[in-house]
């Protein structure tokens, strides 16, 4: 039996056997190699070592062409109702006052008030005051300028301004409460009057006040 096996062992048989063994070993080795398809398959420690430092920021690229305008957005909700200036009443020019009350002309003196609108006014005056020695009361008291405004013939505000110091001044005028809505559109007219008391009680009236302007703003609230 041994002689029969010995007769069949040859160099070619040995080479073929070794080739088969190496081929099988190679397949086993190949079976231990894996295809990496995600960084999750790599250890975090290894990933940290593989990650390089952040490079310098590159130059800013050229500005691109302006894109087409977008579609108009939907209208927003209506805002809360508020207060607005509905009229600005102004004087027409300078007028010299006297001891007799005289009208003072105004522009934009007529306006409307809506059916659900309440209105208020603010007013100021600008004037030139004479020296006290040229315009006083009883020869020893400073005289004053009086300006009065009326809405629809009813008192709406006034101011008394003395000439303790000569020169040009702008002063706020006292004004009454506003106009209340009555459920219907109303038309209003404002007028102004001016006078002084220079020379009253035996005083001096060599000069008088000069009323430069009356300014009234009408505010409407809804």
Secondary structure as UniProt FT lines:
FT   HELIX           2..8
FT   HELIX           11..31
FT   HELIX           39..41
FT   HELIX           44..50
FT   STRAND          83..91
FT   STRAND          95..96
FT   STRAND          102..104
FT   STRAND          106..107
FT   STRAND          110..113
FT   TURN            115..116
FT   STRAND          118..129
FT   TURN            132..134
FT   STRAND          135..137
FT   TURN            138..140
FT   STRAND          141..142
FT   STRAND          144..151
FT   TURN            152..153
FT   STRAND          154..162
FT   STRAND          167..175
FT   STRAND          186..196
FT   TURN            198..202
FT   STRAND          210..221
//
